[in-house]
Amino acid sequence: MKHMEVVGVRVEMPSNQPIVLLKETDGERYLPIWIGAVEATAIALAQQGVMPARPLTHDLFRDVLDALDADLTTVNVTALSDGIFYAELVFSNGVEVSARPSDSIALALRTGAPIYAHEDVIEEAGVPIPDEQEDEVEKFREFLDQISPEDFGRTT
C-alpha cells in the first residue's frame, strides 16, 4: 500500500468528465480516478474548507461517525477492474466497508483519514510525472486554486 495525497479535482475535456487526482507522497506517480460531478463538488468543497449551510451526504456521514464515537482510520483504494476503481473504508472498530473511491476520498478529507492505494492499482493506472514536468503539475494546482464547486454544477 502506498500513501496518497489528494492533488485535486478537475474536468477532463472534451468529455466533461470530472476526475480526482491522487499522488504518491513518496513517489512521482499520479493516480487519476474518474468520478461523478456530485462527488467532485464534495471533494472540492472539502479541499477549500467550505462548510455548506446544510450538511451534504459526506458531512452527514462524518457527523454520524462522530455521534457513534467511531473513527474512519484509513481509506484504501484496493482494486481496478474493467475500468472501475474500488475502495474500502476502514473504521476504528476494525470493520471494513466497500465504497466508491470518490465517496471514500470525500469522507477522508472531512475526517483527516489517510488515503492509501494498492501498488497493483498504481502500477496499472498510475501515471509517472518526472520532475521536469513538475511545472505542469504546479499549473494544475494553480487551476485548482481558481476553480469553485459551482464549476461542477449544482452543489445541493
C-alpha positions as CSV (number, residue, x, y, z in Angstrom):
1,M,0.0,0.0,0.0
2,K,1.2,3.5,-0.9
3,H,0.2,6.6,1.0
4,M,-1.5,9.1,-1.4
5,E,-2.4,12.7,-1.2
6,V,-5.3,14.4,-3.0
7,V,-3.9,16.9,-5.6
8,G,-7.5,18.0,-6.5
9,V,-10.3,17.6,-8.9
10,R,-10.7,18.9,-12.5
11,V,-12.9,18.4,-15.5
12,E,-11.4,16.2,-18.3
13,M,-12.0,17.7,-21.7
14,P,-13.6,17.1,-24.2
15,S,-15.7,14.5,-22.3
16,N,-16.6,17.0,-19.5
17,Q,-15.9,14.1,-17.0
18,P,-14.6,15.1,-13.6
19,I,-11.5,13.3,-12.2
20,V,-9.8,13.3,-8.8
21,L,-6.0,13.2,-9.0
22,L,-4.1,11.4,-6.2
23,K,-0.3,11.4,-5.9
24,E,2.1,9.1,-4.1
25,T,3.5,11.0,-1.2
26,D,6.9,9.4,-1.6
27,G,7.0,9.0,-5.4
28,E,6.2,10.6,-8.7
29,R,3.2,8.6,-9.8
30,Y,-0.2,10.2,-10.1
31,L,-3.5,8.2,-10.0
32,P,-6.4,9.8,-11.9
33,I,-9.8,8.4,-11.0
34,W,-12.9,9.4,-13.0
35,I,-15.7,10.4,-10.7
36,G,-19.2,11.9,-10.8
37,A,-20.0,15.6,-10.7
38,V,-21.6,15.5,-7.2
39,E,-18.5,13.7,-5.8
40,A,-16.2,16.2,-7.5
41,T,-18.1,19.0,-5.8
42,A,-17.9,17.3,-2.4
43,I,-14.2,16.8,-2.8
44,A,-13.6,20.4,-4.0
45,L,-15.7,21.8,-1.1
46,A,-13.7,19.8,1.5
47,Q,-10.4,20.9,-0.1
48,Q,-11.4,24.5,0.0
49,G,-12.7,24.2,3.6
50,V,-16.2,25.3,2.5
51,M,-18.9,24.5,5.0
52,P,-22.3,24.3,3.3
53,A,-25.3,25.8,5.1
54,R,-26.8,22.3,5.5
55,P,-24.7,19.1,5.6
56,L,-24.1,17.3,2.4
57,T,-24.1,13.5,2.4
58,H,-20.3,13.2,3.3
59,D,-20.7,15.8,6.0
60,L,-23.7,13.8,7.4
61,F,-21.6,10.6,7.3
62,R,-18.8,12.3,9.3
63,D,-21.3,13.7,11.8
64,V,-22.9,10.2,12.3
65,L,-19.4,8.7,12.9
66,D,-18.8,11.4,15.5
67,A,-22.2,10.7,17.1
68,L,-21.4,7.0,17.3
69,D,-17.9,7.7,18.6
70,A,-16.3,5.9,15.7
71,D,-13.3,7.0,13.6
72,L,-12.5,6.4,9.9
73,T,-8.9,5.2,10.3
74,T,-8.0,4.8,6.6
75,V,-9.3,4.8,3.1
76,N,-7.8,2.2,0.8
77,V,-8.1,2.2,-3.0
78,T,-8.0,-1.6,-3.4
79,A,-8.7,-2.6,-6.9
80,L,-9.2,-1.7,-10.5
81,S,-11.4,-4.0,-12.6
82,D,-12.8,-3.2,-16.1
83,G,-12.0,0.4,-15.6
84,I,-13.8,0.6,-12.3
85,F,-11.9,1.6,-9.1
86,Y,-12.8,0.0,-5.8
87,A,-12.1,1.2,-2.3
88,E,-12.6,0.3,1.4
89,L,-13.3,2.4,4.4
90,V,-11.5,1.0,7.5
91,F,-13.0,2.0,10.8
92,S,-11.6,2.2,14.3
93,N,-13.5,-0.9,15.4
94,G,-11.9,-3.0,12.6
95,V,-14.9,-3.0,10.3
96,E,-14.2,-2.6,6.6
97,V,-16.8,-1.4,4.2
98,S,-16.6,-1.4,0.4
99,A,-17.2,2.0,-1.1
100,R,-16.6,4.0,-4.2
101,P,-13.2,5.8,-4.2
102,S,-14.9,9.2,-4.8
103,D,-17.1,8.9,-1.7
104,S,-14.2,7.5,0.3
105,I,-11.9,10.4,-0.7
106,A,-14.6,13.0,0.1
107,L,-15.1,11.4,3.6
108,A,-11.3,11.1,4.2
109,L,-10.9,14.8,3.5
110,R,-13.6,15.6,6.1
111,T,-12.2,13.3,8.8
112,G,-8.5,13.6,8.2
113,A,-8.1,9.9,7.5
114,P,-5.1,8.9,5.4
115,I,-5.6,7.6,1.9
116,Y,-3.7,4.6,0.5
117,A,-3.7,2.7,-2.8
118,H,-2.6,-0.8,-3.5
119,E,0.6,-1.0,-5.5
120,D,-1.2,-3.1,-8.2
121,V,-3.7,-0.3,-8.8
122,I,-0.9,2.3,-9.1
123,E,1.1,0.0,-11.4
124,E,-2.0,-0.4,-13.7
125,A,-3.4,3.1,-13.7
126,G,-0.7,5.4,-12.3
127,V,0.9,8.0,-14.4
128,P,4.5,8.9,-13.7
129,I,5.3,12.6,-14.0
130,P,9.0,13.2,-13.9
131,D,10.5,16.2,-12.1
132,E,10.9,18.2,-15.3
133,Q,7.1,18.0,-15.8
134,E,6.5,19.3,-12.2
135,D,5.8,22.8,-13.6
136,E,2.7,21.3,-15.4
137,V,1.6,19.9,-12.0
138,E,2.1,23.3,-10.5
139,K,-0.1,24.8,-13.3
140,F,-2.7,22.2,-12.4
141,R,-2.6,23.2,-8.7
142,E,-3.0,26.8,-9.7
143,F,-6.0,25.8,-11.8
144,L,-7.4,24.0,-8.7
145,D,-7.0,27.2,-6.6
146,Q,-9.1,29.1,-9.1
147,I,-11.9,26.6,-9.5
148,S,-15.1,26.7,-7.5
149,P,-17.6,24.0,-6.7
150,E,-20.1,25.7,-8.9
151,D,-17.9,24.8,-11.9
152,F,-19.1,21.2,-11.4
153,G,-22.8,22.0,-11.5
154,R,-25.3,22.1,-8.7
155,T,-23.9,21.9,-5.2
156,T,-27.0,20.8,-3.3
